């Protein structure tokens, strides 16, 4: 375990202002809690939203951001001593495991859920103290992987996995993923691993091109295309793979009004639309299309911890690749990393290494 002199946290104290580096804020764990030495923490678009004030944190400020956490348990409170020494992923949404939603298997919408970096301090630190409930043990790592690499599973992989499972994607389905940066890129991989033919839509070839080697049967850069042109191109792609124009399963992962409008416009007879990306902006749609097409639309928030072992297995089995879509940078350089992230110059997901 790092000596106390090497332990630190990056704390958000004010919207739109640089993070403040402080001595380690992680306290000793109480009963039901663990202290985790962080191996890596992913930088998510949600974190940028908190920093910029687009979305307020629930806990108020100051707070330590970061919800994609992998690390080693180095201390534990009463009842959780069996976790000491374990390499783990922390759920991006930690349910209470007691409410009606949790009992119904819907822990991702637990009424008392805690999100690291939103409700409680998160992973932009060397150490963090968190509830032990929902922790997922990480087994032997695949060749070439370190524990830090696995942190992005805790949101970027589990979030689309939950949506794909709720949509019941199976062998032979035709799937469209709208927005393939971060979560969307992994949605392509998870859907392909489930047996679907997947076409990926984005406005940036840097997001699209790598997916041709990782699950996408086709890609479409929709920059400058109107709705009719996009729909026609997707239909042509479906036909080229022997799929018709019905029963498509569409995943909106861009979290933009344009992406949501595009995804809804693709919905046809017996189709399914999953809203996975988030935006505070409003869109105008004709809801009667759902009735006319006998279609289904649903929102998908996070992922219950019981799905985390499946997400880990998708990576350890090689069905979902992480390394081509991530980069590791020192957490000590976080201010510069955040500045670069706002510029969007690198399409890979950033992993912060303490």
Order of alpha helices (4+ residues) and beta strands (2+ residues): beta-beta-beta-alpha-beta-beta-alpha-beta-beta-alpha-beta-alpha-beta-alpha-beta-alpha-beta-alpha-beta-alpha-beta-alpha-beta-alpha-beta
